[in-house]
Amino acid sequence: MASIRNLKKDINYVLGDIIEAVYVWEYANPETDKKKSDAIIDEAISTFDDLIAKVNDKSVDNRKAHLKSVNAELEKRGKALIEKLNKL
């Protein structure tokens, strides 16, 4: 991992792109119910808040391993959100 700044940027870009994709889907499908897409957006925002809080947690013993686990969690949760978006 190069830096904490890059990890924070990755979190922002990945989840921001997912939210943007949901908005594009909503725009392309104006007649559909927006409850499921709104739930994906809410989950992405909550994921963002959770991951940034974990990155900013300085009380961990092994910081490098902790940041790698945050990066892996970003990948896992991002893929789950993309799968939900694809099912819409």
N, C-alpha and C positions, 0 to 999 in steps of 0.2 A: 504494500500500500504506500503510495507516494506521500500523501499528506492528509491531515484531517480536513483541510479546506477542500481538497478534491473529493473526499467522501461526502461532505455536505453538499457540494455541487451535484454529485451523482444522485444523491437522494432527491434533491430539488428537481433535477432534470427528468429523472425517471417518473416520479409521481406527477410532476407537472405535465409531462407528455401523456400520461394515462388520463388525467383529467381533461386535457384538451381533446383527446380522442373521444371521450364520452360526450363532450359538447358537440363535436362534429357529428357523432351518431345521432344525438338529439335533433340537430338541425336537419339531418338527412331524413329523419323519421318523425315528422311533427305530429302525426296522429296517434302515436303510441303513448302508452302510459309511462310517465317519467319516474315512477317510484323506484324501479330497479336501478335506473341510471343514477338517480340521486343517491341511492344507497352506496353505489360504487364510488361516487365522488366523496361522500362522507367517510367511507372506509379509507380512501387514499389520503384524505386530510388527517385522519386519526393515525394512520401509519406514519405519515410525515412527522407529526408531533412526537410520536413514540420513538422513532429512530433518531431524531435530532436530540431528544432528551438523553438517549443512550450514548450518543457521541459526546455530549457535553458532560457526562458523568465522569468525574475525575477520581472517584473513590475506589475504582477497581484496582486489583493488584497487578495484573498483567495487561497493560493498556494495549499493547500490540495485538494480542490474542483477542481482546475484547472488541477492538475495531474490526478485526477480520470477521468476527462473528456478526457484527452489525452489518457488514458488507454482504455476508451470506444471507442474512435475514432480509435485507433489501431485495436481493435477487429472488428469494423464495416468495416473499409477499408481493413483489411486483409481478411475477409470473402468475400468481393466483388472481390478481386483479385483472390482468390481461385476459385470462381464461374466462372470467366472469363477463368481461366486456364482449368477448367473442361470442358468448352464448346469447347475447341480447338479440 
